Amino acid sequence: MLILYKKKSLQLTEITEKLGAKTRDDVVLILKNMVKDSLLEADNSTRNSKYSLSKKTVKNYFTFDPKMIGTAEDIPQVTQKAVKSYLDMGLFVTLALQKIEKNEDRTDLIAYSFDTEKSISVEIESTSELLSHPEHAIYNMRK
């Protein structure tokens, strides 16, 4: 899905290449199932079908409700920029569990690289948080 998020739409041969798949048959089967499950849309108007993410997929996997992170006025813009930046780097981004446990740190978002199998903790800080509690913002960036 990340491949299609960055490129918007790709043909079967391009997807097979990017995935490093040995056979196209396996990729075709997966793509057909993803179309059937409304995760992808297929444009079959030409000989070589093009696949793109469905609106449902973009909404469910690449859209975040910034209110889950914070209520400050600039949180939506900061969140949108951070998510776009990490997605553009080819990382999968998800909202971290926002349940606060006593004496436990939590992060706002998690960016994950499937290539390196490493995750990055992403903190979203509002201007008001930076101005009123700079020490806490620095702590969040270090954890």
N, C-alpha and C positions, 0 to 999 in steps of 0.2 A: 504494500500500500504506500509505503514511503516513496518508492520509485515513481509511482504515478502522482503522488502529491507534488513532487518537484517538477515533473515534466508535463503534467496536466493530462496528456494522453499518449499512449504508446501502442505500437503494433506488436503482434505476437513475437516476431523475430527479435525486436528490441527488448521485450520483457525477458525472453529466453536468454538472450546475451547478458543482460544486466544481472540476472539471477545465477548465471553460470550453470544453467541446467544442461544436462547431457542430451536429453531428448525433449522435443517440443510436445510430444504426446502427453507427458505428465503435466506440463504447463497448461495445455489446452483444457485438460480435465479440471484442473484447479480454477482456471479462469471461468469456465462454464458454470461451475458450482458457485463461484463468487457472484456471477451475474444472476444466477437463479436465486441466490440469497439476498439480492439487491445491494450487495456491497460494491459492485462495479456496474458500469453501464457500457454496453458494446455498441459501437457505431459500425453497422454492417453495410453501409451504403457503398463501400468500395470493395474491391477484391480482397484487400487486406484489412480485416477488422481492426479498429482502434478501440482500446479500452481506457476508460477513465473512472475516477472515483465517483460514486453516486452521491447525491446530496445527503442522503441518509448517513453514509460513511463519513463524510466531512463533518456533519453535525455530531455524530456519536464519538468520533475518534480524534478530531482535530479542532474542536471548538470547546472552550472552557467557560464556565460561568465565573467571572472574576469575583462575584460576591462570596464565593466559597473561600477565597484567599483573604479578602479584606473589603472594607466598606469605604475607604478613602476615595475621594473624587478621581484621582489619577490612576488607581489600580487597574481599571479596564485597559487603558492605553499602554501602561507598562507591561501588563500581562500579554497583551496582543503582540507587542514588539518582541518580548522575550521568546514567546512561543514561535513566532515566525522565524526569528534568528536561529533557534535550535533546529527547527524543521528544515530550514535552508541548508544547515550543516549535515542533514541526513540523519538526524537523531529523532527517535520517537519520543514524544512528550506526553506525559500524563499528569493529571492532578493527583497529588499525594493525599493519603487519608488525612483528613483535617481534624479528626478527633484528638483533643488535647488531653494527654495523660499528665498527671502531676509529676513534676521533676523530669519530664522526658522532652527531648527536642523533637521537633517535626519540621519538615520542609514544606514548601508550597507546591512545587512541581518536581517531577523527576524526568530528566532527559536521558534516554538510553541509546547506546550505540550497539546495534546488532553486529557490526563489523568487529568491534573490539571487545564486546560483551562487558562493557563498563557503563556505569550509571553516574549521572551528575545530579547533585542536589541543587535545585534552583530556588533561590529566595527572591520574592517580589517585595520591594520596599517602596512605600509611598513617600512623597516629598514631606508630608506632615510627620511621618515616622522618623525620617532622617533628621528633621529639624528638632523634634521633641525628644527623641531617644537615640542619638547617634551611637552611643555605646552598644545598644541592643542591636542596631543594624550591623555594626562591625562584628559583633558576636555571631550574628546569623550568617554573615559572609564567610566566617572562619570555620564554622561547623561542618 
